[in-house]
Amino acid sequence: MPNDDPIAKAIRDYQRAPRELPTRRPMTFDEELGLVELAGQTVDVTHFVVDDQGVTRHTERATITHPILPKGTEQ
């Protein structure tokens, strides 16, 4: 296999994602209620950026807003 083969290079350079990346799953009803209780509070939010330099972890402060509900429903 030639050294300039891009597929072979990609396989050699492959790195698994860090363990701290969360798995995606749908929210349960109880978790959604927890978000309503958080409305108006400021929390730390962590997100990850993946680019050609690797994975970078970022933590920022965010204010949780009240949910946007369908017309005619109460909060």
Kinemage of the C-alpha trace (Angstrom):
@kinemage 1
@onewidth
@group {chain A} dominant
@subgroup {mainchain}
@vectorlist {calphas} color= white
{ca met a 1} P 0.000 0.000 0.000
{ca pro a 2} L 1.519 3.353 -0.982
{ca asn a 3} L 2.354 5.856 1.772
{ca asp a 4} L 0.200 8.572 0.167
{ca asp a 5} L -3.009 6.493 0.304
{ca pro a 6} L -5.597 8.766 2.040
{ca ile a 7} L -7.673 5.868 3.377
{ca ala a 8} L -4.664 4.197 4.996
{ca lys a 9} L -3.635 7.566 6.494
{ca ala a 10} L -7.151 8.114 7.882
{ca ile a 11} L -7.097 4.675 9.517
{ca arg a 12} L -3.653 5.341 11.057
{ca asp a 13} L -4.738 8.798 12.305
{ca tyr a 14} L -8.133 7.673 13.692
{ca gln a 15} L -8.717 8.598 17.332
{ca arg a 16} L -11.727 7.711 19.445
{ca ala a 17} L -13.829 10.543 20.870
{ca pro a 18} L -13.125 11.421 24.517
{ca arg a 19} L -15.195 9.505 27.067
{ca glu a 20} L -16.725 12.729 28.367
{ca leu a 21} L -18.774 13.278 25.193
{ca pro a 22} L -22.391 12.600 26.127
{ca thr a 23} L -24.511 10.118 24.260
{ca arg a 24} L -27.651 11.537 22.677
{ca arg a 25} L -30.993 10.262 23.859
{ca pro a 26} L -34.487 11.735 24.005
{ca met a 27} L -35.451 13.646 27.148
{ca thr a 28} L -37.858 12.065 29.576
{ca phe a 29} L -40.882 13.995 30.812
{ca asp a 30} L -39.236 14.454 34.244
{ca glu a 31} L -36.134 15.944 32.600
{ca glu a 32} L -38.307 18.383 30.650
{ca leu a 33} L -39.950 19.464 33.912
{ca gly a 34} L -36.471 20.038 35.329
{ca leu a 35} L -35.769 22.483 32.505
{ca val a 36} L -38.885 24.469 33.401
{ca glu a 37} L -37.598 24.727 36.980
{ca leu a 38} L -34.221 25.983 35.667
{ca ala a 39} L -35.842 28.837 33.714
{ca gly a 40} L -34.349 32.191 34.721
{ca gln a 41} L -31.222 30.669 36.277
{ca thr a 42} L -27.649 30.927 35.039
{ca val a 43} L -25.805 27.622 34.564
{ca asp a 44} L -22.489 26.342 33.204
{ca val a 45} L -22.855 24.681 29.776
{ca thr a 46} L -20.138 22.495 28.271
{ca his a 47} L -19.885 21.811 24.552
{ca phe a 48} L -17.236 20.308 22.302
{ca val a 49} L -15.775 21.497 19.000
{ca val a 50} L -14.251 18.939 16.646
{ca asp a 51} L -11.934 20.236 13.931
{ca asp a 52} L -8.681 19.305 12.223
{ca gln a 53} L -6.796 20.196 15.436
{ca gly a 54} L -8.778 17.641 17.479
{ca val a 55} L -11.526 17.958 20.080
{ca thr a 56} L -11.719 21.109 22.189
{ca arg a 57} L -13.892 21.378 25.286
{ca his a 58} L -15.573 24.744 25.968
{ca thr a 59} L -17.483 25.754 29.106
{ca glu a 60} L -19.640 28.867 29.106
{ca arg a 61} L -22.220 30.538 31.364
{ca ala a 62} L -25.757 30.601 29.949
{ca thr a 63} L -29.100 31.877 31.219
{ca ile a 64} L -31.961 29.437 30.753
{ca thr a 65} L -35.075 31.106 29.322
{ca his a 66} L -38.668 30.141 29.897
{ca pro a 67} L -39.926 27.561 27.397
{ca ile a 68} L -41.918 28.681 24.378
{ca leu a 69} L -45.256 26.934 24.742
{ca pro a 70} L -48.091 26.485 22.283
{ca lys a 71} L -50.728 29.225 22.349
{ca gly a 72} L -53.353 28.631 25.038
{ca thr a 73} L -51.186 26.556 27.384
{ca glu a 74} L -50.131 27.768 30.818
{ca gln a 75} L -46.667 27.772 32.355
